[in-house]
Amino acid sequence: MLLDNYVLSCLGHLSQDNEAGLLSATQRVYGGGSDWKATLRAALHLSESIDESFRKMWKTNQQRAKQAGVTLTPLDFARMVVDQNFAHLIQKL
């Protein structure tokens, strides 16, 4: 769930209320400061460039979905990315 929300945040599809809740949850689990995404990146050893990678992947996948005549929601995309790329980290969360 944290990773899904991380991806949504990178795409600009996470509400301020959710951001605040994720900050609190991340601090409870991992400690860290006021940047919950930086804390999660550090805890999971993710590159700082991953945010931009998610945005590029989103744009590419949106184009592919449009060409295929299907709708890809931000949440569907986030779940797809997490399932395909971070399944090995899920148990750490």
Residue pairs with C-beta under 8 A, 6 or more apart in sequence:
1 93
2 22
2 25
2 26
2 40
2 93
3 40
3 78
3 82
3 86
3 89
3 90
3 93
4 75
4 78
4 79
4 82
5 14
5 18
5 22
5 78
6 37
6 40
7 54
7 77
7 78
7 81
7 82
8 14
8 74
8 75
8 78
9 19
9 22
9 37
10 37
10 50
10 51
10 54
10 55
11 54
11 55
11 58
11 74
11 77
11 78
13 74
13 75
14 22
19 36
22 36
23 34
23 36
25 36
26 32
26 36
26 39
26 40
27 36
27 39
29 93
30 39
30 40
30 42
30 43
31 39
32 38
32 39
32 42
32 43
33 39
37 51
40 46
41 47
41 48
41 50
44 86
44 89
44 92
54 81
57 77
57 81
58 74
58 77
61 72
61 77
61 80
62 72
62 77
65 71
65 72
82 90
